[in-house]
Structures are given as structure tokens and as C-alpha cells.
Amino acid sequence: MSSKLIVLGSVNGQFAAAFKKLSALHAKNQFACCIATGNLFNEDDDDDELAQLLSGQIEVPMTTYFTVGTRPFPARIAKQLEEAAQSEDGEGNEICPNLHYLGKRSVTKTAEGLRIVALGGLLVENDGEASADGIVRAGPSTDACLPFHSVADEASLRGAHGADILLTAIWPRGILKGSAQTVFPEGSGLDPSRVIPSSDGLADLVAALRPRYHLTASPDVFQGDEKSTFFYEREAFFHPERPDSSHSLAIDVTRFLSLATWGNTAKAKALYAFALSKEAPTLVPAGCTPSPFLGRSNGQKKRRAPQEAEFSRFSQDHHGGGGRHGKRSRRDNPPPPGPDRCFFCLSNANLPTHMLASIGDDAYLATAKGPLPLPTTFAEQGLTAPDASQAREEDAGTEGKSFPGHMIIVPLSHAATITAGAMHSNDPAAEPDNGQVTAAKTFREMTRFRESLQAMVASRTKKKLGTVTWEISRARNVHVHWQLVPVPAKLVVGGLVEAAFRVEAANMKLPALVEDSSTNPKGDEPFQPISGDYFRVWIWGEEVGADGEEKIVGKTLVMHLDEGARFDLQYGRRVVAKLLGLESTRAVWQECSQTEAEEEADVAAFRASYAPWDFTLEG
């Protein structure tokens, strides 16, 4: 269920035109309410339209909320609010029917259940400038109608514990960080940091409240003697997973909007309508960025722990111990990172979002950091993006380009294993079997990604390539995931891939691999996870022989591991590197690093090739 809302830029006393337009829109859309940003009134106490508004000649068509902007209210409005505050019933924030003052610093729950946190006015570092006694009051009094607020006001609202709507008069400092949306046209000479009032305290407030929408009004800007306004909408941004979320799939996403002044001659957007769902999203919206305020949730910037620099989101040597780059003892390993530092969680501030390829309901797909194959390794077999005759318009520039094909399939839940225990929520409201449901849904969608990749590889290469997919599942993992790499189909069908894994295991004195067919539930079959720690590999390929006979191999091998026993995390990569003849140059992912431009080119070519099989694109 969702509520329709509409946002209005600074009206500056133009009530007749603004509310006439709102009335027409409301008749068609039936909005739950309107949020008026910026300066609703002009400064003239004798204004005719103000008199008509207060007398009922100008009607407000729907419930409309506002706070103080960046200049004082007209004297009669301030007086009305002061008198109302002193009345016995304590009510009186209604200026006229349907027009409600939220107060300068307030938390309000509307009749529709929307939670609005408001903080009006400009920031005054010295509270003494805001009122005679140096106090900025919270209630609707004359002082509280002045267009100022203090650092203490900003800090106090951090205890509001969430908001659907955050309404402020100024911007949070740093909101443009990580955004590709420019505020002013290139060459305008305008610097947002100089002409738009902002505050660090509001940045802390956004980080703490994680509002669904942050609404404000754009200030007037001057170029010479000319005054203008603007509309700005930042890309949505997601916040780190909450420490108490217990692997919830819900994602905290904020959208920031700054409305232009009503009636502006440039026709910049001064009205904005949207639907606000009661349910938090479980998917990252398209174009979403990490929060520009990461590390500010407690009002203070957190120091980055030294070991954080070692974490790379799509790396492979990441569980601690084992491999050429992981020979520290368990005692020396840093503690496992939380979701906000996990190299596979969408809430990590340092995640390389340019490597994301597809995001589903319970898992996502990304290209691997330091891929085992080169972009050209499988070009001869045909692992390339579609040519110009087959390419989609949005994939222009990728025609015929090859890519490594080394992919990572990752659950959205921050969990060490795909099991009910690892994915269980401690939320009292959660269903008793929520962990089992989440684990089953996650496994099925990861399997769907794997099978769609197998189909894409086979189709694009005319069955010349198959795939190897492996998983390391251990209770002391950070974030479980699967890795998929193409291999020549003849090696799969001829049994050489299976033999290579068995021989390498014997050489390394690892437990034997056993064939397992119970881990691929079909249809309504129940999901039964493998118990304990294990290494699993899916080997798949199909080949058409000289006699025209089609041979298909699909085999799952499992190696059961003793809990706590040392296991070389590069085992899977080492085997595939040897099969591809790349063991001398590509066995260690850290030695296969690419530039960001190269990574972007690879993921673009992959997306173009994978599009026909990408089930997340289905309507």
C-alpha cells in the first residue's frame, strides 16, 4: 500500500495560483497531503493574497504541511502562532483550513501514518543571534518562527528514530558526493558550495534518520543582477545495513529533492508528485549510489580501521588464511567486517558499483575483481558482445567486444552460508521459519543466475564453452558467494575438469570429492542445504560430436571439510587456471588487476551479451 504526495517549492505568497494548480491536480490524483518547502509566505504583512487566504477566499485544497523557511513569517502569522501556543487547548498550528504549521523543530505523524521530521531555518552557529536569551525554542512561539536553528536543534532530532519525510530549509553538506547529477550547467560559474546554504549537522541527521525522502527548497541564485532558481534531484542513495537488522533484506534508501521557486520564469520544476510505499525496498533502485554520509550515523566521522583497506568487494582471497596472500595465522586475522565494511554487501561505502551486472530479488551478479581469464581468452570461441545487427540501442559501443566471463553470484543477505541459521532474522515480528524461507529463495535465485549464465555461454559460443562454478561454504566465512568461469566444453564432456579437481585435491591432501545430486531442487522440491563446512563445484557443458550426437554433462561435486581445518581458498581458481593453461600468470587474482575503465568495459560487454538471458529485466 502506498500514499500519493505532492511537494511544492517556495510559494512566496502566490497562494491563488499555487493552490488553484494544486486543486486541479488533487481532483485527478487524490493526494494524501502536500508538503510545502521553503518560504510559503512573503514578507509583506499587508499582502492581499495573505488576507484572502486567512479569510477563506483562497482555499487550500488538501492537507498541507510547512515549516519556517529562510526568512521570517509575516507579523500576523507569527502573532497567530504565538497566541495559539498560549491557548488552553494547546492547539492552533492550523493557519487556515488544511494549512498546518509543523513547528520549526518537530516530529509529526500524519493521519495516514507518515512520519515527518521538520527542521526549518538557517543554521546559526551562535544561538544568541537567534533569540534574545540565546535559546532556539521548539514550540510555536515568536522566537520559534524566526528563520534560524542551532547545532543543538540538529543534534536533538537525531533521536527521532527514523522518518518517512525529512523537511529542512537548507541542504545537508556533502549531498553531492558520489552524484553524477550537476546542480548548475557547466560554464555557469556557480559553485554549489558557495551559493547553497548547507550544514554538517544535517548530514549527520540524514545518516541517523535515513528518511525515505529529504525535501527542501532551492535558494535563489544571482548572476550579476539576474536572479534565478533551479530544481535538483539527486540519485537515490542507500544506507549501510542497520546493525540490528539481522540480515534483513530491506534496504534503507533516501531520495533528495530540492524544489524550484513557484512561478519561476525558467519553468524549473516547482511541483513534484510521488507515491510513498509503506514497505521498504528490498532491491537497490536503478542508478542508486552509496550514501554520501557514510560514517556519520552517530554524528561523528568514524576512523577507518587499518585492515579495511585490505577488503576488496569482488576479490577472491578474503576469508583469512591460505594462499600466497593469506598466510597470517588465525590469531592475527582481523575480525570479520560487518555489512557496512563487507566487500560483498551493497551497504559498503567502497563497493565498486561499476562492476554490478544484474540485481535480483535475493541475489546479484557482478564481474570478478582480478578475473582469471583475460578479456580475449575466449574471443576465438565467440564469447563476445552482440554485433551491430543484434545489439540493443542501450549497448552501443560494446558491439563485438570480448570479455573474461568470470562472474560472481552473491546473496543480498549478509550471511556466511546459505542456511536457515545464517539467514535467520532476530526481528520479533519475523515469521518463525523466515531463515529457511530466505535461504531457499536465495539458493533458487543464485541457481537461476548460474543456469542462465550457463545458457548464455553455451549459446554465444555455439556450445564451444561450458562453465565451472564453485562455492566455499564455511561457518567462519564473511559473505558466501559463488564464482563462475567458462571453460572449453570438450574438457567438461571429456571428464578432464572433474579429473583435474580430484587430482589437485589428492595432491593437496584435501578430503575426497563426492558426487552430490541432492543440492539442485527442482520445482516444489524442498531446499535441503549441505550440513557443515564444504567446498562445492558445479561442472556443466554440452558438446555436439562429429556424428551430430549431443552430449551434456551436469555434475555437482562436494568436498566435506572439518570445521576449523585449514583450507586453501585458491583451490578452485588454481584448478581452473591449470585447465586453461594460465597457472603461471593468472592463478593469483591480485596479480590480475585492471583499471576501472577496463572493468567498466568488461561489464558493459557482458551486460550486452547477457541481456537476452537476464531474468531481472523481465517485465
C-alpha positions in Angstrom: 0.0 0.0 0.0 1.3 3.5 -0.8 0.3 7.1 -0.3 0.4 9.8 -3.0 2.1 13.0 -2.0 2.9 16.2 -3.8 5.7 18.7 -2.9 5.6 22.4 -3.6 8.5 24.8 -3.9 8.7 28.2 -2.3 5.4 29.9 -2.9 6.4 33.4 -1.6 2.8 34.4 -1.1 1.5 33.4 -4.5 -1.4 31.5 -2.9 -4.1 31.9 -5.5 -2.1 30.5 -8.4 -0.4 27.8 -6.4 -3.5 26.4 -4.7 -5.5 26.6 -7.9 -3.0 24.4 -9.6 -2.9 22.0 -6.6 -6.7 21.8 -6.6 -6.7 20.7 -10.2 -4.0 18.1 -9.6 -5.7 16.8 -6.4 -9.0 16.3 -8.2 -7.3 13.8 -10.5 -4.9 12.2 -8.1 -6.4 12.4 -4.6 -3.1 13.1 -2.8 -2.8 12.2 0.9 -1.1 15.5 1.6 1.1 18.3 0.3 4.5 19.3 1.7 5.3 23.0 1.1 9.0 23.6 1.2 11.0 26.8 1.6 9.2 30.2 2.1 5.5 29.8 2.0 4.8 33.5 2.8 6.3 36.7 1.5 7.5 39.3 4.0 4.6 41.8 3.5 2.2 41.7 6.3 -0.4 43.7 4.3 -0.4 41.4 1.4 -3.8 41.0 -0.3 -3.4 37.3 -1.0 -2.5 36.6 2.6 -5.6 38.3 3.7 -7.7 36.3 1.2 -6.0 33.1 2.5 -6.8 33.8 6.1 -10.4 34.9 5.3 -11.1 31.7 3.4 -11.4 33.4 0.0 -8.4 31.3 -1.2 -8.9 27.6 -0.3 -6.2 25.1 0.4 -7.4 22.0 -1.4 -5.7 19.3 0.7 -3.9 18.9 4.0 -0.7 20.9 3.5 2.3 20.9 5.9 5.0 23.6 6.1 7.8 24.8 8.4 9.7 28.1 8.6 11.9 28.8 5.6 14.9 31.2 5.4 13.1 34.4 6.2 10.7 35.5 9.0 7.0 34.9 8.8 4.7 38.0 8.3 3.9 39.6 11.7 0.2 38.4 11.7 1.2 34.8 11.1 3.8 34.9 13.9 1.3 36.5 16.2 -1.4 33.9 15.4 1.1 31.1 16.1 2.2 32.7 19.4 -1.4 33.2 20.6 -2.3 29.6 19.6 0.7 28.3 21.6 -0.6 30.1 24.7 -4.2 28.9 24.4 -5.5 26.4 26.9 -6.1 23.6 24.4 -2.6 23.9 23.1 -3.8 23.7 19.5 -3.6 26.3 16.8 -1.0 25.2 14.4 -3.6 25.4 11.6 -3.2 28.8 9.9 -6.4 28.2 8.0 -8.3 25.1 7.0 -5.9 22.4 5.6 -2.8 24.5 6.2 -0.7 23.1 9.1 2.5 24.5 10.6 4.8 21.7 11.8 6.8 23.9 14.0 10.5 24.8 13.4 11.8 21.6 15.1 9.3 18.8 15.2 8.3 15.2 14.7 4.8 14.7 13.3 2.8 11.6 12.5 0.1 12.3 10.0 -3.4 10.7 9.8 -2.0 8.4 7.0 0.7 7.2 9.3 3.5 9.2 7.6 6.3 10.3 9.9 7.5 13.9 9.1 10.6 15.3 10.8 10.9 19.1 10.2 13.8 21.5 10.9 13.3 25.0 9.5 15.5 28.0 9.2 19.2 28.7 8.5 21.9 27.3 10.8 23.1 29.9 13.3 26.4 28.8 14.9 25.9 31.3 17.8 22.4 30.7 19.3 22.5 34.2 20.7 21.8 35.5 17.2 18.6 33.6 17.0 16.8 34.8 20.1 17.4 37.3 22.9 18.2 34.7 25.6 20.3 32.5 23.3 17.7 29.7 23.1 16.0 28.4 20.0 12.7 27.1 21.3 10.9 24.0 19.9 7.3 25.3 20.2 5.4 27.7 18.0 6.3 31.0 19.6 7.6 34.2 18.1 11.2 33.0 18.6 10.5 29.7 17.0 9.1 31.4 14.0 12.4 33.2 13.3 14.3 31.6 10.4 17.2 30.2 12.4 18.1 26.9 14.1 21.0 25.8 16.1 23.5 23.0 16.1 21.7 21.6 19.2 18.4 21.6 17.2 20.1 19.4 14.5 21.5 17.1 17.1 18.3 16.7 19.1 16.4 15.4 16.1 18.8 12.5 15.6 16.8 10.8 18.4 13.7 10.7 16.3 14.4 7.2 15.2 13.6 7.3 11.5 11.4 9.4 9.2 9.4 9.0 6.0 9.9 12.6 5.2 12.6 15.0 6.4 11.8 18.6 5.7 14.5 21.2 6.0 15.2 24.7 4.8 18.8 24.1 3.9 20.9 21.3 2.4 23.0 18.6 4.2 26.6 19.3 3.5 28.2 16.7 1.2 24.9 15.7 -0.5 26.6 16.0 -4.0 29.3 13.4 -3.1 29.1 10.4 -5.4 26.5 12.0 -7.6 26.7 12.4 -11.3 23.9 15.0 -11.3 25.1 18.5 -11.6 23.3 21.4 -9.9 24.2 24.1 -12.4 25.0 24.0 -16.1 28.7 23.6 -17.0 30.3 27.0 -17.6 27.7 28.8 -15.4 30.5 29.8 -12.9 28.2 28.9 -10.0 29.7 26.9 -7.2 27.0 25.0 -5.2 29.2 25.0 -2.0 29.2 28.8 -2.1 25.6 29.7 -3.1 23.6 26.9 -1.4 23.4 27.1 2.5 24.3 23.7 4.0 25.2 22.1 7.3 27.3 19.2 8.6 24.7 18.7 11.3 22.0 18.0 8.7 24.3 15.5 7.1 24.5 13.7 10.4 20.8 13.9 10.7 20.2 12.3 7.4 22.6 9.5 8.2 20.8 8.9 11.5 17.2 9.1 10.4 17.6 7.5 6.9 14.5 9.3 5.6 12.7 7.9 2.6 12.5 11.4 1.1 14.5 14.5 2.1 12.7 17.6 0.9 13.9 21.2 0.7 13.6 24.3 -1.5 16.3 25.7 -3.8 17.6 29.1 -2.9 17.5 32.0 -5.4 20.9 32.4 -7.1 22.3 35.5 -8.7 24.5 36.0 -11.7 25.2 39.7 -11.9 21.8 41.4 -11.4 19.8 38.4 -12.6 18.0 36.2 -10.1 17.1 32.6 -11.0 16.1 29.4 -9.3 16.6 25.7 -10.0 15.3 22.2 -9.4 17.7 19.4 -8.2 17.0 15.7 -7.8 19.9 13.6 -6.6 20.2 9.9 -7.5 18.7 7.8 -4.7 21.2 6.6 -2.2 21.2 3.6 0.1 22.4 3.4 3.7 24.5 0.7 5.4 22.7 -2.3 6.7 21.4 -1.5 10.2 23.5 -3.1 13.0 20.3 -4.7 14.5 18.8 -5.8 11.2 19.8 -9.5 11.5 20.3 -9.8 7.7 17.0 -8.2 6.8 16.6 -7.9 3.1 15.0 -4.4 3.5 17.2 -1.6 2.2 17.1 2.0 3.6 17.0 4.3 0.5 16.8 8.1 0.6 15.8 10.4 -2.3 16.8 14.1 -2.0 14.7 16.7 -3.8 15.2 20.5 -3.9 12.2 22.3 -5.5 12.4 25.5 -7.5 10.5 28.6 -6.6 6.8 28.6 -7.6 6.1 30.6 -10.8 9.7 30.9 -11.9 10.2 32.1 -15.5 12.7 29.4 -16.3 9.9 26.8 -15.7 12.2 24.9 -13.4 10.2 22.2 -11.5 8.3 23.6 -8.6 5.8 20.7 -8.2 6.8 17.1 -7.6 4.4 14.2 -7.1 5.3 10.7 -5.9 3.9 7.6 -4.3 5.4 6.6 -0.9 5.1 2.9 -0.2 4.7 1.6 3.3 7.2 -1.2 2.5 10.9 -0.6 2.5 12.5 -1.7 -0.8 14.5 -5.0 -1.0 16.2 -4.1 -4.2 18.6 -1.3 -4.9 16.9 1.1 -7.3 18.4 1.7 -10.7 21.1 4.3 -10.6 21.3 4.2 -6.8 24.6 5.2 -5.1 26.0 4.6 -1.7 25.1 7.2 0.9 27.3 10.3 0.7 27.1 10.4 4.5 28.6 7.0 5.4 30.3 7.1 8.7 28.1 9.9 10.1 25.3 7.9 11.7 26.4 8.8 15.2 27.1 12.4 14.3 30.8 11.7 14.1 33.0 10.5 11.3 34.4 7.1 12.1 38.0 6.4 11.6 38.7 3.7 9.1 40.3 0.7 10.7 43.7 -0.2 9.2 42.5 -3.6 8.0 39.6 -2.1 6.0 42.0 -1.1 3.2 42.6 -4.8 2.6 39.0 -5.6 1.8 38.0 -5.6 -1.8 34.4 -6.3 -2.6 34.8 -8.7 -5.5 38.1 -10.3 -4.5 38.5 -14.0 -4.0 41.1 -14.3 -1.2 39.0 -12.9 1.5 38.3 -15.4 4.3 41.7 -15.2 6.0 44.4 -17.8 5.9 45.6 -19.8 2.9 47.0 -18.8 -0.4 50.0 -16.8 -1.3 48.4 -13.6 0.0 46.8 -15.0 3.1 49.4 -16.8 5.3 48.7 -15.0 8.5 47.6 -17.1 11.5 44.0 -17.0 12.6 45.1 -15.1 15.7 46.5 -12.3 13.5 43.5 -12.1 11.2 41.3 -9.0 11.6 37.7 -9.7 12.9 35.1 -10.3 10.1 33.7 -7.0 8.8 30.1 -6.0 9.3 27.8 -5.3 6.4 29.0 -1.7 6.1 32.6 -3.0 5.5 31.8 -6.3 3.8 33.3 -6.5 0.3 30.1 -8.2 -1.0 27.4 -6.1 0.8 25.6 -3.3 -1.1 25.9 -1.2 2.0 29.7 -1.0 1.7 30.8 2.6 1.0 33.7 1.4 -1.0 31.9 -1.1 -3.2 32.8 -0.9 -6.9 29.3 -0.3 -8.2 30.5 -0.1 -11.8 31.1 -3.9 -11.6 27.4 -4.8 -10.8 25.8 -6.6 -13.7 22.4 -7.6 -12.6 20.4 -7.4 -9.3 17.6 -9.8 -8.5 15.2 -10.2 -5.5 17.6 -12.2 -3.4 20.9 -12.2 -5.1 23.0 -10.2 -7.6 25.6 -10.8 -10.3 28.9 -8.9 -10.7 32.1 -9.2 -12.7 35.1 -10.5 -10.7 37.9 -8.4 -9.5 41.2 -9.7 -11.0 39.4 -12.1 -13.4 41.1 -15.4 -14.1 40.7 -15.3 -17.9 41.8 -12.3 -19.9 39.1 -10.3 -21.9 40.5 -12.0 -25.0 40.9 -15.6 -23.7 37.6 -16.8 -25.1 37.2 -14.4 -28.1 38.0 -17.1 -30.6 35.2 -19.3 -29.2 32.8 -16.4 -29.6 32.4 -15.1 -26.0 31.8 -11.5 -27.3 29.0 -8.9 -27.1 26.5 -9.0 -30.0 27.4 -7.4 -33.2 25.7 -4.2 -34.5 22.8 -6.1 -36.1 21.9 -7.8 -32.8 22.9 -5.1 -30.2 20.4 -3.1 -28.3 20.4 0.6 -28.5 21.5 1.0 -24.9 24.5 -1.3 -25.6 26.0 1.0 -28.2 29.8 0.9 -28.2 30.1 -2.8 -27.0 29.5 -4.4 -30.4 31.7 -7.4 -30.8 33.9 -6.7 -27.7 35.1 -9.8 -25.8 35.1 -10.1 -22.0 36.6 -12.5 -19.4 33.3 -14.1 -18.3 34.5 -14.6 -14.7 31.4 -13.8 -12.7 30.4 -13.6 -9.0 26.9 -14.7 -7.8 26.2 -13.1 -4.4 23.3 -13.3 -2.0 21.9 -10.0 -0.9 21.7 -11.2 2.7 24.9 -10.7 4.7 25.4 -14.4 5.6 28.3 -16.8 5.9 26.3 -19.7 4.5 23.1 -20.3 2.6 21.3 -21.9 5.6 18.3 -21.1 7.7 20.6 -20.4 10.7 22.8 -17.9 8.9 19.8 -16.1 7.3 17.5 -16.1 10.3 16.2 -12.7 11.5 16.1 -11.9 15.2 13.2 -9.5 14.5 10.4 -10.5 16.9 7.9 -9.8 14.1 9.6 -12.2 11.7 8.0 -15.5 10.8 9.5 -18.5 12.7 10.7 -20.1 9.5 11.9 -16.9 7.9 15.5 -18.1 7.8 14.6 -21.3 5.9 12.4 -19.2 3.5 15.2 -16.7 2.8 17.8 -19.4 2.4 15.6 -21.4 -0.1 14.7 -18.3 -2.1 18.3 -17.2 -2.2 19.6 -20.5 -3.3 17.0 -20.8 -6.0 17.7 -17.3 -7.4 21.5 -17.9 -7.3 20.9 -21.2 -9.1 18.8 -19.3 -11.7 21.7 -16.9 -12.2 24.1 -19.8 -12.6 21.9 -21.6 -15.1 21.2 -18.5 -17.1 24.9 -17.9 -17.4 25.5 -21.5 -18.5 22.9 -21.0 -21.2 24.4 -17.6 -22.3 27.9 -19.0 -22.5 26.8 -22.1 -24.5 24.6 -20.0 -26.9 27.1 -17.2 -27.5 29.9 -19.7 -28.2 27.8 -22.3 -30.2 28.5 -24.8 -27.4 32.2 -24.5 -27.5 32.4 -23.4 -23.9 30.9 -24.8 -20.7 31.3 -23.5 -17.2 32.7 -24.3 -13.8 31.1 -22.8 -10.7 32.4 -23.2 -7.2 31.4 -22.3 -3.7 33.3 -22.3 -0.4 30.8 -22.6 2.5 32.2 -22.3 6.0 30.6 -21.0 9.2 33.5 -18.5 9.6 33.0 -17.0 6.2 32.3 -13.3 5.8 29.8 -13.4 3.0 29.2 -16.6 1.0 29.2 -16.4 -2.8 29.7 -18.4 -6.0 32.3 -17.9 -8.7 31.7 -19.0 -12.3 34.3 -19.2 -15.1 33.9 -20.5 -18.7 36.0 -23.5 -19.8 36.2 -25.4 -23.1 33.2 -27.7 -23.3 35.3 -30.6 -24.6 37.2 -30.6 -21.2 33.9 -30.9 -19.4 32.4 -33.6 -21.6 35.7 -35.5 -21.7 35.8 -35.7 -17.9 39.0 -33.7 -17.7 37.5 -30.9 -15.5 36.3 -33.4 -12.9 39.6 -35.3 -13.0 41.6 -32.1 -12.5 39.6 -31.2 -9.3 40.1 -34.7 -8.0 43.8 -34.8 -8.8 44.5 -31.4 -7.3 42.6 -32.4 -4.1 44.7 -35.5 -3.8 48.0 -33.6 -4.4 47.0 -31.1 -1.7 45.9 -33.9 0.7 42.4 -32.5 0.8 39.3 -34.6 1.5 37.9 -36.6 -1.4 35.2 -35.1 -3.7 31.9 -36.9 -3.7 29.2 -36.6 -6.3 26.1 -35.0 -5.0 22.7 -34.6 -6.8 20.6 -33.6 -3.8 21.6 -29.9 -3.9 19.7 -28.9 -7.0 16.0 -28.9 -6.0 13.6 -28.6 -8.9 10.0 -27.2 -8.9 8.4 -27.7 -5.5 11.2 -29.9 -4.1 12.3 -28.6 -0.6 15.6 -26.9 -0.3 18.0 -29.0 1.8 21.3 -27.3 2.5 24.5 -29.3 2.9 25.4 -29.6 6.5 28.8 -28.5 7.9 31.7 -26.8 6.0 32.3 -27.8 2.4 33.6 -26.9 -1.0 31.2 -27.4 -3.9 31.7 -27.3 -7.6 29.2 -27.4 -10.4 30.6 -28.7 -13.7 28.5 -28.1 -16.8 28.9 -28.3 -20.6 27.4 -29.6 -23.7 29.0 -30.6 -27.0 27.9 -31.8 -30.4 30.1 -34.7 -31.6 31.2 -35.3 -35.2 28.4 -37.7 -35.5 25.9 -35.0 -34.6 25.2 -36.6 -31.2 24.7 -34.0 -28.4 26.5 -34.8 -25.1 25.6 -32.9 -21.9 27.4 -33.1 -18.6 26.0 -31.6 -15.5 27.7 -32.7 -12.3 27.9 -31.5 -8.7 30.9 -32.5 -6.6 31.2 -31.8 -2.8 34.2 -31.9 -0.6 33.2 -32.0 3.1 35.6 -30.1 5.3 36.4 -30.4 9.0 35.2 -27.4 10.9 38.2 -25.1 11.6 40.5 -27.0 9.4 42.8 -25.0 7.1 41.6 -24.9 3.5 43.4 -23.2 0.6 40.9 -20.6 -0.7 42.6 -20.6 -4.1 41.9 -24.3 -4.7 39.1 -23.7 -7.2 40.9 -20.9 -9.1 44.1 -22.9 -9.2 42.4 -25.9 -10.8 40.7 -23.8 -13.5 43.9 -21.8 -14.2 45.7 -25.1 -14.9 42.9 -26.3 -17.2 43.1 -23.0 -19.2 46.9 -23.0 -19.2 47.0 -19.8 -17.2 48.5 -21.1 -14.0 51.8 -19.2 -14.4 50.3 -15.8 -15.0 46.6 -15.7 -13.7 46.4 -18.0 -10.7 46.6 -15.1 -8.2 43.8 -12.6 -8.5 45.8 -9.7 -7.0 48.2 -10.0 -9.9 45.4 -9.7 -12.5 44.2 -6.2 -11.5 42.6 -4.0 -14.1 41.9 -0.3 -14.3 38.4 0.9 -13.6 38.0 1.8 -17.3 38.9 -1.8 -18.2 36.5 -3.2 -15.6 33.7 -0.9 -16.9 34.4 -2.1 -20.5 34.2 -5.7 -19.4 30.9 -5.3 -17.5 29.3 -3.3 -20.4 30.2 -6.0 -22.9 29.0 -8.7 -20.6 25.6 -7.0 -20.0 25.1 -6.6 -23.7 25.7 -10.3 -24.2 23.7 -11.5 -21.2 20.6 -9.3 -21.8 18.5 -12.0 -23.5 19.0 -14.3 -20.5 18.8 -11.7 -17.8 15.5 -12.6 -16.0 15.7 -9.4 -13.9 14.9 -7.4 -17.0 11.6 -9.2 -17.5 8.5 -7.0 -17.1 
